[in-house]
Amino acid sequence: MEFNIITIFPDFFDSFKKESLLKRAQEKKLLSINVYNLRDFSDGKHKVVDEKPFGGGLGMVMKVEPVYKAVKAIKKKKTRVILFTPRGKKFTQKIASEYAKYDQLIFICGRYEGVDERIAKYVADEELSIGDYVLMGGEVPAMAVIETVSRLIPGVIGKQEFLKERISKIKGRGGNAFVEYPQYTRPEVFNPKKGSSWKVPKVLMSGDHKAIAEWKKKRGKVIGK
Ligand code: SAM
């Protein structure tokens, strides 16, 4: 899996790429994360990537030519070009499973007051939102999608058993939906202040694997239905 990010702020991804599981996944060659500076695809001395909107309006708009050139230079065969925008379809666990089937994903991170509409119409395969709120740019959405999709790539989060335990057994939903249940670790009882005692549910200490599995099932919330 190859993740490609087109952004005017490539430095955002420096530590993101170099930490923890994603770092190890890249070392093991399970995935690669390539960051492209949009300005490198802009002509002219000043590497301009934004202009005032036609017809007036507040703020600047990201130009179509540099984005088109960047995507053209990066694009390979089995690829999906994703434009981040708050008006796009909402990102879900199910969409992450679909993305995990591609060899290559290309993310276009918008900034300013948005992007020239021709990017959505002719360059991107789809518009994606990570929620009903407006961020400053598409960099945080790109990180959210990369983390979610990477977890689904075999070997990235270590043993596959971890994933298996979480995958919903709901009919027809296996592989897409995840079960999120409450988790506890030591100490068994935490007394933050006098008179309060925060306890771990007894069933988790019982050693009764069937009862524990039942409890997890009952308390779990399915993500990605
Ligand atoms: N009016 C603009 C629009 O509708 O796209 C808002 C632009 S926002 C300030 C700048 C960029 O942040 C957008 O072009 C988009 O790439 C990204 N963005 C903001 N909120 C987002 C969200 N909820 N999901 C995905 N991308 C988002």
Boltz pocket constraint, residues with backbone or C-beta under 6 A from the ligand:
constraints:
  - pocket:
      binder: B
      contacts: [[A, 83], [A, 84], [A, 85], [A, 86], [A, 87], [A, 108], [A, 109], [A, 110], [A, 111], [A, 112], [A, 113], [A, 114], [A, 115], [A, 128], [A, 129], [A, 130], [A, 131], [A, 132], [A, 133], [A, 134], [A, 135], [A, 136], [A, 137], [A, 138], [A, 141]]
      max_distance: 6.0
